[in-house]
Amino acid sequence: MLLSLAIIMISGLAFGQLCKKGRFPALFGMIIAGIIIGPHALDLIDSSVLNISAELRKIALIIILIRAGLKLNVGDLKKVGRPAVLMCFLPACFEIVGMVLLAPPLLHITRLEAAILGAVVGAVSPAVIVPRMIDLIDRRYGMDKGIPQMILAGASVDDVFVIVMFTTFTSLAKGESISVMRFVNIPISIVTGIAVGLGIGYLLTLWFQKIKVRDTVQMIALLSVSFLMTAAEDKLTFIPFASLIAVMAMGLAIRQKETKVAVSLSSNFDMLWIPAEILLFVLVGTSVAIDSLKTAGITAVMLILAVLVFRMLGVFLCVLGTKLNVKERLFCMLAYTPKATVQAAIGGLPLAMGLACGEIVLYVSVVAILLTAPLGAFAIDLSYRKLLNRDD
């Protein structure tokens, strides 16, 4: 296992630096490194690491969301208001609709199978978006209108909505009945996640105020509590609970109660994110099957680009009626396109379930990761200085 982790870190770092020198996002190099050293190519990674790949990727996501919470400001979120709520579900709905309309004639699948495919592809990637929005907050770009905060909030909730839609569509495909409670549970899980996260965040703040401990101890406490909340989501099936939203809300509560503590913790998590980012994207790459790329072909690329137009239209409607100018709206549309982690996590599930569309879903998911993750990251990195105002 140690040798595999060393290979992951060294290859991810090396390929990431090569891409940076070529003015490409580092994550593109990390994904390519994962493909090369993964089980579908050189097969250099031990099965013990691959077996816990999903858990390791979730740890990296937790680190991202803690960072996001520690940097968010409630006042900025209030400033955004309605568009942030719409961003949680409207773009994904538009993308699923686009897939239902376009996939059947292009891939020769049924409307229901297209809906399953749309639910997989329709999830935006917090792993790509959140670090970049945090960077914009640090650099003060788009802060005057709360643009990074709006995209942060939307990207964090978007996945909850899409995964519920995915389970609903796959249940239909397996002939199971659909419960209205599944849709009712979406807002309930979001609300309970926010409430639990805020409550735990305030309790941790009181502890930090009364008992002075080192920053490292505080960081370990945040990580441990985050792991417990994530585990609780799987165990407490009778209570709808979005643990990843709770993680971000916990950081937000600490930020509101103790800004100095939040700033100190944020810098520590910034450093922790460096190895976590490599681990996350290299492991995403190891899940990409090269044979899937050969099979998917140009049709999958055309389909993904087409449904991204639907997603961007959904984002445009979210920001309609706001004070955002044309350039700022264009940035929001570009920034909300990357996909990676959710597709890597659930792209193979329809095939494992024995659904007829399983192979097609896997192929298109692979193409979606390789196409939109680097392109979306590149679009954000290249455009934010030109499209957003800097708040001095």
Secondary structure, 3 states (H helix, E strand, C coil): CHHHHHHHHHHHHHHHHHHHHCCCCHHHHHHHHHHHHCCCCCCCCCHHHHHCHHHHHHHHHHHHHHHHHHHCCHHHHHHHCHHHHHHCCHHHHHHHHHHHHHHHHHHCCCHHHHHHHHHHHCCCCHHHHHHHHHHHHHHCECHHHCHHHHHHHHHHHHHHHHHHHHHHHHHHHCCCCCCHHHHHHHHHHHHHHHHHHHHHHHHHHHHHHHCCCCHHHHHHHHHHHHHHHHHHHHHCCCCCCCHHHHHHHHHHHHHHHCHHHHHHHHHHHHHHHHHHHHHHHHHHHHCCCHHHHHHHHHHHHHHHHHHHHHHHHHHHHHCCCCCCCHHHHHHHHHHCCCCCHHHHHHCCHHHHCCCCCHHHHHHHHHHHHHHHHHHHHHHHHHHHHHHCCECC
